[in-house]
Amino acid sequence: MEELKKTRGGARAGSGRKKGGKNQGEHKTGRIVISCLESEVTMIKLHASEAGKTVSQFIIDLVKNR
């Protein structure tokens, strides 16, 4: 008797997650979440805007220049 070839299931060519990514060769990024009062959020955003920076870059610069 002849064996029938399975036509369902299994890996497909080109399927799955692609290797590499947008940050290939660059440093990986991270996220930090902080809790503060709404008035403090407003103050941080104001100072960042006055410095011409994003909130993230403003806080990173504050920490680096400590």
N, C-alpha and C positions, 0 to 999 in steps of 0.2 A: 504494500500500500504506500502511496506517495504522501510525504508530509507536506502540509500546507504551511506557507510562510505567514507569520503573524503580520498583520497590517496595522495593528493598533498598539498604542503605548510605546514606551521607550523614548530615547533621546531623539531630537530632531536637529538637523544641521542648522546652525545659526540661532538656536533658542537659548534662553537663559540670560543671566546678567553678563554684560559686556565687560571685558577687562579694562583697567585704566579708569580715567575719569577726568573731570575738569581740573582737579588740583594735582594732576600727575606731575611729580617732580617738585612740587611745592610743599610747604609745611602744612600739616593738618590743622584744621581750625577747631575751636571748642566754644562752649557756651557756658556763661555763668548767669544765674538768675539771682537777683537781690530783692529784698523787700524794703520799702521805705514809704514815707508819707507822700500823698499826692503833691503837697507843697514842695517836698524835696525833689520829686520828679520834675516839676515845673522849673525849679531852680537849676537843676543839672542840665536840662534841655536849653534853658536860657544861656547859661555859661558856655555850653558847647556851641550854640549858634553864634554867640558873640566872638568865639575863637575861630569860627569858620570850619568847624569839625563836626563829624558825626558824634553822637553820644558815646558810641563804642570807642572811637579813636580818642575822644577827649578823656575818658576814664583811663584808657591804657596809657596815655601820655602822663596823666597825673601819677599813676603808679610807678612808671619808669623813672620819672624825675624826682621821686621822693628822696 
